[in-house]
Amino acid sequence: MANIKSAEKRIRTIETKTTQNKIVKKAYKEAIKAFEAAVKDNASNKEALYTKATSAVDKAWSKGVLARNTASRKKASLAKMLSK
């Protein structure tokens, strides 16, 4: 455990950021799963779900949860699923 006041504050900050990152990560994963399920079932709302999924991936990238190339790769695979 930390003995220095600044180290204790850093631990609290990291816990807060970890919680926020988990929320963002869960949101983009859920959006991708919903889109994949719509593609699998050939649902009529797959274009709307594609838009939500790419938006969630972009938000995760802008918040630093995903790296740029990872976000690009995920968006490309979603676009590929949509076109098939």
VMD Tcl script that draws the C-alpha trace (Angstrom):
set ca {
  {0.00 0.00 0.00}
  {1.10 3.55 -0.65}
  {2.67 5.55 2.14}
  {2.85 8.87 0.33}
  {-0.15 11.14 -0.04}
  {0.37 11.67 -3.78}
  {0.64 7.91 -4.33}
  {-2.65 7.37 -2.49}
  {-4.31 9.98 -4.69}
  {-2.83 8.32 -7.78}
  {-4.37 5.00 -6.71}
  {-7.78 6.64 -6.34}
  {-7.41 8.32 -9.75}
  {-6.46 5.05 -11.42}
  {-9.47 3.29 -9.88}
  {-11.79 6.00 -11.23}
  {-10.27 5.86 -14.71}
  {-10.39 2.06 -14.74}
  {-14.11 2.17 -13.96}
  {-14.74 4.70 -16.73}
  {-12.70 2.67 -19.22}
  {-14.67 -0.48 -18.35}
  {-17.93 1.35 -19.05}
  {-16.71 2.53 -22.46}
  {-15.29 -0.90 -23.31}
  {-18.52 -2.65 -22.35}
  {-20.56 -0.20 -24.44}
  {-18.59 -0.80 -27.63}
  {-18.52 -4.57 -27.11}
  {-22.30 -4.65 -26.60}
  {-22.83 -2.54 -29.73}
  {-20.66 -4.90 -31.77}
  {-22.47 -7.97 -30.42}
  {-25.86 -6.45 -31.24}
  {-24.70 -5.71 -34.79}
  {-23.27 -9.21 -35.25}
  {-26.53 -10.74 -34.02}
  {-28.51 -8.58 -36.46}
  {-26.27 -9.64 -39.35}
  {-26.58 -13.29 -38.35}
  {-30.39 -13.05 -38.22}
  {-30.46 -10.85 -41.35}
  {-32.46 -8.21 -39.49}
  {-33.74 -5.08 -41.17}
  {-32.11 -2.71 -38.66}
  {-28.52 -3.84 -39.26}
  {-27.54 -0.53 -40.93}
  {-28.63 1.42 -37.85}
  {-26.80 -1.00 -35.57}
  {-23.70 -0.70 -37.79}
  {-23.77 3.06 -37.31}
  {-24.09 2.66 -33.53}
  {-21.28 0.11 -33.41}
  {-18.85 2.23 -35.44}
  {-19.76 5.24 -33.33}
  {-19.07 3.28 -30.14}
  {-15.70 2.13 -31.51}
  {-14.82 5.72 -32.44}
  {-15.76 6.91 -28.94}
  {-13.62 4.19 -27.38}
  {-10.71 5.27 -29.59}
  {-11.15 8.95 -28.75}
  {-11.18 8.17 -25.02}
  {-8.01 6.10 -25.33}
  {-9.57 2.72 -24.58}
  {-8.69 1.40 -28.05}
  {-5.60 2.03 -30.11}
  {-6.07 3.69 -33.51}
  {-5.22 0.61 -35.57}
  {-7.37 -1.64 -33.40}
  {-10.34 0.69 -33.87}
  {-9.73 0.79 -37.62}
  {-9.51 -2.98 -37.80}
  {-12.76 -3.43 -35.85}
  {-14.59 -0.91 -38.04}
  {-13.28 -2.57 -41.19}
  {-14.45 -5.99 -40.05}
  {-17.89 -4.55 -39.23}
  {-18.10 -2.98 -42.69}
  {-17.11 -6.30 -44.24}
  {-19.89 -8.09 -42.31}
  {-22.41 -5.48 -43.44}
  {-21.48 -5.83 -47.12}
  {-21.81 -9.63 -47.16}
}
mol new
graphics top color blue
foreach p $ca { graphics top sphere $p radius 0.5 }
foreach p [lrange $ca 0 end-1] q [lrange $ca 1 end] { graphics top cylinder $p $q radius 0.2 }
display resetview
